[in-house]
Amino acid sequence: MIDFLVPISKKILAHREILPPGTLGKQIEIYSEIGEFPSIEGVKFAIFGIKENRADVNFIGGDISFDSYRKALYSLYPGNWNYKILDLGDIERGETTEDTRFAVKEVVAALLKKDIIPLILGGSQDLAYAQYRGYDILENMVKVVNIDNRFDLGNAELPISNKSYVGKMVVDKPYNLFNYSVLGYQSFFNAPQEIALMDKLFFDAYRLGEIAADITIVEPIMRDADMVTLDVTAIKSADLSYKNNESPNGFDSREICAISRYAGISNKVKSFSVFELSDSIETKSGAMLVAQILWYFIEGYNFRIDDDFENEMLFTSYKVPIEDEILEFKKSNKTERWWIVLPFISNVNNKLKKHTLLPCTYGEYLSACNQEIPERWMKARHKNEV
């Protein structure tokens, strides 16, 4: 892993020295000198940047620096948590974009193997494909949540770009993608064919207005996610001060921090990334928002609660007959979170057999009582039968 990383800049080292005691910058361990890689024993979060944006469809040259984001993050005070956080520095551009993605895959895989959560700052979002491939080492089906105003499905037969990489997740071996969810998409940024394809693949898509009206619907989506990635252009340009983001609509600063916190609370999320970062985010407030997004993810992690699925006494079961089906819901007596039981299909040999509980909301249980089969359950069943 050390072969792919370079230490943080001297500017950040100097800035770190003048920070007040107790700030994150004083507590985060850092990779500061070549050949002096810090120990990863006991580390829970590892931050690193990826200085790659050549697959951006609007790439016109230029380098990426994450100094402003580090300065903002280092200046924050931790919450009521005490986790060992390590800043691994950056992955530089490889000779080709494929070289960079290989480096990202190897670093993510090495961290996941050690049960360390990667917190990634990156350039173009095609790097999410490399983040996803890092999960290959776990040999499990992967559920990806993308916070984005676009689906980024693209054409899997064409080269990867920051607007076309999810198709590669679907068709490239090993076939580990079980579900893909997009939070905050805006219809006018997505071709009708892609909207139809999302439905055909039984993927989940939630419009910006739907989430803005009730942000709590994000919780069960995140509860079922293994990997979360954020395209910062999903944030309204006024809140991010991002001059290249042409859209005035998007999540506001409070909404995106709440979504990040939900991602942290999820017991399954093992990596979190923020992409499309560049020098186009010109203000300190934009860098501070990115820093706070990471802060809220860690804050959410601090409130993770194990529902202990092995102990049936901790759950209340509800069976709801609908047409020819009997849906079984389970409610945790500890957290009051809800799940739907997915039927076990004995003649299907897939990697999902051990995962039979699908997160849902109390509202979906009430809808089932009114003879409405939850769409989430239908899509999961279709995918499990394919």
C-alpha positions as CSV (number, residue, x, y, z in Angstrom):
1,M,0.0,0.0,0.0
2,I,2.8,2.4,0.8
3,D,4.1,2.2,-2.7
4,F,1.0,4.0,-4.0
5,L,1.0,6.9,-1.6
6,V,2.9,10.1,-1.1
7,P,3.0,12.1,2.1
8,I,0.9,15.2,2.7
9,S,2.3,18.6,1.7
10,K,4.7,20.7,3.7
11,K,2.0,23.4,3.8
12,I,-0.3,21.1,5.8
13,L,2.5,20.1,8.1
14,A,3.1,23.8,8.8
15,H,-0.6,24.6,9.2
16,R,-0.9,21.7,11.7
17,E,1.6,23.2,14.0
18,I,-0.4,26.4,14.6
19,L,-3.7,24.6,15.3
20,P,-5.2,24.9,18.8
21,P,-4.9,21.9,21.1
22,G,-7.7,19.4,20.9
23,T,-8.5,19.9,17.2
24,L,-8.5,17.0,14.8
25,G,-5.3,18.2,13.2
26,K,-3.5,17.6,16.5
27,Q,-5.0,14.2,16.9
28,I,-4.9,12.7,13.4
29,E,-1.8,10.7,12.7
30,I,-0.2,11.6,9.4
31,Y,2.0,10.2,6.7
32,S,4.6,13.0,6.6
33,E,7.9,11.6,5.4
34,I,8.7,9.1,2.7
35,G,10.0,5.9,4.3
36,E,8.3,6.7,7.6
37,F,4.9,5.1,7.1
38,P,2.8,5.2,10.3
39,S,1.4,2.1,11.8
40,I,-2.2,1.2,10.9
41,E,-2.8,-0.9,14.0
42,G,-5.9,0.2,15.8
43,V,-6.8,2.7,13.1
44,K,-10.5,3.0,12.4
45,F,-10.5,5.7,9.6
46,A,-7.9,6.3,6.9
47,I,-8.1,9.5,4.9
48,F,-6.4,9.8,1.5
49,G,-6.7,11.9,-1.6
50,I,-6.6,10.8,-5.3
51,K,-5.1,13.4,-7.6
52,E,-6.7,12.0,-10.8
53,N,-9.3,13.8,-13.0
54,R,-8.2,12.9,-16.6
55,A,-11.4,10.9,-17.1
56,D,-13.5,14.0,-16.5
57,V,-15.5,14.7,-19.7
58,N,-14.6,18.4,-19.3
59,F,-10.9,17.8,-18.5
60,I,-8.8,20.6,-19.9
61,G,-5.6,20.0,-17.8
62,G,-4.6,21.1,-14.4
63,D,-3.6,19.5,-11.1
64,I,-5.6,18.8,-8.0
65,S,-4.7,19.8,-4.4
66,F,-6.6,18.7,-1.3
67,D,-4.8,21.1,1.0
68,S,-7.8,23.4,1.5
69,Y,-10.0,20.4,2.5
70,R,-7.3,19.1,4.9
71,K,-6.9,22.5,6.5
72,A,-10.7,22.8,7.1
73,L,-11.0,19.2,8.5
74,Y,-7.9,19.6,10.7
75,S,-9.4,22.8,12.2
76,L,-12.5,21.0,13.5
77,Y,-12.9,19.6,17.0
78,P,-13.9,15.9,17.3
79,G,-17.3,15.0,18.7
80,N,-17.7,12.7,21.7
81,W,-15.6,10.0,20.1
82,N,-12.1,8.7,20.3
83,Y,-11.1,6.9,17.1
84,K,-7.7,6.6,15.7
85,I,-7.7,8.5,12.4
86,L,-4.8,8.3,9.9
87,D,-4.1,10.6,7.0
88,L,-2.3,8.5,4.4
89,G,-1.5,11.4,2.1
90,D,-2.4,11.1,-1.6
91,I,-2.3,8.8,-4.6
92,E,-0.6,10.7,-7.4
93,R,-1.7,10.3,-11.1
94,G,-0.4,7.2,-12.7
95,E,1.0,7.0,-16.2
96,T,-2.5,6.2,-17.3
97,T,-5.9,6.5,-15.6
98,E,-6.0,2.7,-15.4
99,D,-2.8,2.8,-13.4
100,T,-4.4,5.3,-11.0
101,R,-7.5,3.1,-10.6
102,F,-5.3,0.1,-9.9
103,A,-3.6,2.0,-7.1
104,V,-6.9,3.0,-5.6
105,K,-8.2,-0.5,-5.8
106,E,-5.1,-1.9,-4.0
107,V,-5.2,0.8,-1.2
108,V,-9.0,0.4,-0.6
109,A,-8.6,-3.4,-0.5
110,A,-5.7,-3.3,1.9
111,L,-7.7,-1.0,4.3
112,L,-10.9,-3.1,4.0
113,K,-8.9,-6.2,4.8
114,K,-7.8,-4.5,8.1
115,D,-11.3,-3.4,8.9
116,I,-10.3,0.2,8.4
117,I,-12.9,2.6,6.8
118,P,-11.4,4.6,3.8
119,L,-12.5,8.2,3.7
120,I,-11.6,9.3,0.2
121,L,-11.1,12.7,-1.4
122,G,-10.9,12.5,-5.1
123,G,-11.0,14.1,-8.5
124,S,-13.3,12.7,-11.2
125,Q,-16.0,10.2,-10.0
126,D,-14.9,7.4,-12.3
127,L,-12.6,6.6,-9.4
128,A,-15.7,5.2,-7.6
129,Y,-15.3,2.2,-9.9
130,A,-11.8,1.6,-8.4
131,Q,-13.3,2.0,-4.9
132,Y,-15.9,-0.6,-5.8
133,R,-13.3,-3.0,-7.1
134,G,-11.4,-2.8,-3.8
135,Y,-14.4,-4.8,-2.4
136,D,-13.4,-7.8,-4.5
137,I,-11.2,-9.0,-1.7
138,L,-14.2,-9.5,0.5
139,E,-15.9,-11.8,-2.0
140,N,-19.4,-10.6,-1.1
141,M,-22.2,-9.0,-3.1
142,V,-21.8,-5.2,-2.9
143,K,-24.6,-2.6,-2.6
144,V,-23.5,0.8,-3.7
145,V,-25.2,4.1,-2.9
146,N,-24.3,7.2,-5.1
147,I,-25.4,10.6,-3.9
148,D,-25.6,12.3,-7.3
149,N,-27.8,14.3,-9.7
150,R,-27.0,11.8,-12.5
151,F,-27.1,8.0,-12.7
152,D,-23.6,7.7,-14.4
153,L,-24.6,4.4,-16.0
154,G,-23.1,5.2,-19.4
155,N,-22.1,2.7,-22.1
156,A,-20.1,-0.2,-20.7
157,E,-18.5,-0.8,-24.1
158,L,-16.9,2.7,-24.1
159,P,-14.0,3.9,-22.0
160,I,-14.8,4.9,-18.4
161,S,-15.5,8.6,-17.7
162,N,-16.8,10.5,-14.7
163,K,-20.3,10.3,-16.3
164,S,-20.0,6.7,-17.4
165,Y,-18.7,4.1,-15.0
166,V,-21.6,2.2,-13.4
167,G,-22.1,0.1,-16.4
168,K,-18.6,-1.3,-15.9
169,M,-19.6,-2.3,-12.4
170,V,-22.5,-4.2,-13.8
171,V,-20.7,-6.1,-16.7
172,D,-17.1,-6.5,-15.4
173,K,-16.0,-9.7,-13.6
174,P,-16.2,-10.6,-10.8
175,Y,-19.9,-9.9,-10.8
176,N,-20.3,-8.5,-7.3
177,L,-22.8,-5.6,-7.7
178,F,-26.1,-6.6,-6.2
179,N,-27.7,-3.2,-5.9
180,Y,-27.1,0.4,-7.0
181,S,-29.0,3.3,-5.5
182,V,-28.9,7.0,-6.6
183,L,-30.0,9.7,-4.1
184,G,-30.9,13.1,-5.4
185,Y,-31.1,12.6,-9.2
186,Q,-32.7,15.4,-11.3
187,S,-34.6,14.2,-14.3
188,F,-33.4,16.9,-16.7
189,F,-29.8,15.7,-16.2
190,N,-30.6,12.1,-17.2
191,A,-31.6,10.7,-20.6
192,P,-35.0,8.8,-20.6
193,Q,-33.1,5.7,-21.7
194,E,-31.0,5.7,-18.5
195,I,-34.1,6.3,-16.4
196,A,-35.7,3.3,-18.1
197,L,-32.5,1.2,-17.7
198,M,-32.4,1.9,-13.9
199,D,-35.9,0.4,-13.7
200,K,-35.0,-2.5,-15.9
201,L,-32.0,-3.4,-13.7
202,F,-34.2,-3.1,-10.6
203,F,-31.9,-0.4,-9.3
204,D,-33.2,2.3,-6.9
205,A,-33.5,6.0,-7.8
206,Y,-34.7,8.7,-5.5
207,R,-35.4,12.2,-6.8
208,L,-34.0,15.3,-5.1
209,G,-37.5,16.6,-4.3
210,E,-38.5,13.2,-2.8
211,I,-35.6,13.2,-0.4
212,A,-35.9,17.0,0.4
213,A,-39.5,16.4,1.4
214,D,-38.6,13.6,3.8
215,I,-34.9,13.1,4.4
216,T,-35.5,10.1,6.8
217,I,-36.1,7.8,3.8
218,V,-32.3,7.9,3.4
219,E,-31.8,5.9,6.6
220,P,-32.9,2.4,5.3
221,I,-31.1,3.0,2.0
222,M,-27.9,3.7,3.8
223,R,-28.5,0.9,6.3
224,D,-28.3,-1.6,3.4
225,A,-25.2,0.0,1.7
226,D,-21.7,-1.3,1.7
227,M,-20.1,1.6,-0.2
228,V,-21.2,5.2,-0.4
229,T,-19.9,7.8,-2.9
230,L,-20.8,11.5,-3.2
231,D,-20.5,13.6,-6.3
232,V,-20.2,17.1,-4.9
233,T,-22.1,18.6,-7.9
234,A,-25.2,17.0,-6.2
235,I,-24.9,19.9,-3.7
236,K,-26.4,23.2,-4.9
237,S,-23.7,25.4,-6.3
238,A,-24.5,28.3,-4.0
239,D,-23.8,26.2,-0.9
240,L,-20.6,24.8,-2.3
241,S,-19.3,27.9,-4.1
242,Y,-18.4,25.6,-7.0
243,K,-18.0,27.7,-10.1
244,N,-18.1,24.8,-12.6
245,N,-21.4,23.5,-11.2
246,E,-24.0,25.0,-13.5
247,S,-27.1,23.8,-11.5
248,P,-28.7,26.0,-8.8
249,N,-30.6,23.0,-7.5
250,G,-29.3,20.3,-5.3
251,F,-28.9,19.3,-1.7
252,D,-28.3,22.2,0.7
253,S,-25.5,22.0,3.3
254,R,-27.7,20.7,6.1
255,E,-29.3,18.0,4.0
256,I,-25.9,16.7,2.7
257,C,-24.5,16.6,6.2
258,A,-27.6,14.7,7.4
259,I,-27.2,12.2,4.6
260,S,-23.5,11.7,5.4
261,R,-24.5,11.1,9.1
262,Y,-27.0,8.4,8.0
263,A,-24.2,6.8,6.0
264,G,-22.0,6.8,9.1
265,I,-24.7,5.3,11.3
266,S,-25.1,2.3,8.9
267,N,-23.5,-0.8,10.3
268,K,-22.6,-2.0,6.8
269,V,-21.0,1.0,5.2
270,K,-17.2,0.2,4.9
271,S,-16.0,3.2,2.7
272,F,-17.1,6.7,2.0
273,S,-15.8,8.9,-0.8
274,V,-16.3,12.5,-2.0
275,F,-15.5,13.1,-5.7
276,E,-15.4,15.9,-8.3
277,L,-13.3,18.0,-6.0
278,S,-11.1,20.5,-7.7
279,D,-9.7,24.0,-7.5
280,S,-13.0,25.2,-8.8
281,I,-14.2,25.1,-5.2
282,E,-12.7,28.5,-4.6
283,T,-13.9,29.6,-1.2
284,K,-13.0,28.4,2.3
285,S,-16.7,27.8,3.0
286,G,-16.8,25.2,0.2
287,A,-13.8,23.4,1.6
288,M,-15.3,23.6,5.1
289,L,-18.5,22.0,3.9
290,V,-16.6,19.0,2.5
291,A,-14.7,18.8,5.8
292,Q,-18.0,18.8,7.7
293,I,-19.4,16.1,5.5
294,L,-16.5,13.9,6.6
295,W,-17.0,15.0,10.2
296,Y,-20.7,14.0,10.2
297,F,-19.8,10.6,8.7
298,I,-17.5,9.9,11.7
299,E,-20.1,11.3,14.0
300,G,-22.7,8.9,12.6
301,Y,-20.3,6.0,13.0
302,N,-20.1,6.9,16.7
303,F,-23.8,6.1,17.0
304,R,-23.8,2.7,15.3
305,I,-25.8,0.1,17.2
306,D,-25.7,-3.6,16.5
307,D,-29.3,-5.0,16.2
308,D,-28.0,-8.5,17.0
309,F,-29.9,-10.6,14.4
310,E,-28.8,-13.8,16.2
311,N,-31.2,-13.1,19.1
312,E,-34.8,-13.4,17.9
313,M,-36.0,-12.3,21.4
314,L,-34.8,-8.7,20.5
315,F,-37.2,-8.5,17.5
316,T,-41.0,-8.4,17.1
317,S,-42.3,-10.1,13.9
318,Y,-45.4,-9.0,12.0
319,K,-46.9,-11.1,9.1
320,V,-49.0,-9.3,6.5
321,P,-50.9,-11.3,3.9
322,I,-51.0,-9.6,0.5
323,E,-52.6,-11.4,-2.5
324,D,-50.7,-14.7,-2.8
325,E,-47.8,-13.4,-0.6
326,I,-47.3,-13.3,3.2
327,L,-44.8,-10.5,3.9
328,E,-42.9,-10.8,7.2
329,F,-41.7,-7.6,8.9
330,K,-39.3,-7.5,11.8
331,K,-38.9,-4.6,14.2
332,S,-35.9,-4.2,16.4
333,N,-37.0,-3.7,20.0
334,K,-33.6,-2.1,20.7
335,T,-33.5,0.5,17.9
336,E,-37.1,0.4,16.5
337,R,-35.7,-0.1,13.0
338,W,-37.7,-2.1,10.6
339,W,-36.9,-4.9,8.0
340,I,-38.7,-7.0,5.5
341,V,-37.7,-10.7,5.3
342,L,-36.7,-11.7,1.8
343,P,-37.8,-15.3,0.9
344,F,-35.1,-17.8,0.7
345,I,-35.0,-19.4,-2.7
346,S,-33.4,-22.8,-2.4
347,N,-32.8,-23.5,-6.1
348,V,-30.8,-20.3,-6.6
349,N,-27.0,-20.4,-6.0
350,N,-25.9,-16.8,-5.3
351,K,-23.8,-14.8,-2.9
352,L,-26.8,-13.2,-1.2
353,K,-28.2,-16.3,0.6
354,K,-27.0,-15.2,4.1
355,H,-28.6,-11.7,3.7
356,T,-32.3,-12.3,4.1
357,L,-33.3,-9.0,5.8
358,L,-34.0,-5.9,3.8
359,P,-34.1,-2.6,5.6
360,C,-37.4,-0.7,5.3
361,T,-39.5,2.0,7.1
362,Y,-42.4,1.8,9.4
363,G,-44.3,3.6,6.6
364,E,-43.7,0.6,4.3
365,Y,-45.1,-1.7,6.9
366,L,-48.3,0.5,7.1
367,S,-48.5,0.5,3.3
368,A,-48.3,-3.4,3.3
369,C,-51.2,-3.4,5.8
370,N,-53.1,-1.4,3.2
371,Q,-52.4,-4.2,0.6
372,E,-49.5,-2.3,-1.1
373,I,-46.4,-4.5,-1.7
374,P,-43.3,-2.3,-1.0
375,E,-41.4,-1.6,-4.2
376,R,-38.1,-2.1,-2.4
377,W,-39.2,-5.7,-1.6
378,M,-40.3,-6.4,-5.2
379,K,-37.0,-5.2,-6.6
380,A,-34.9,-7.1,-4.1
381,R,-36.9,-10.3,-4.9
382,H,-36.5,-9.9,-8.6
383,K,-32.7,-9.4,-8.2
384,N,-32.5,-12.5,-6.0
385,E,-34.3,-14.6,-8.6
386,V,-32.2,-13.5,-11.5
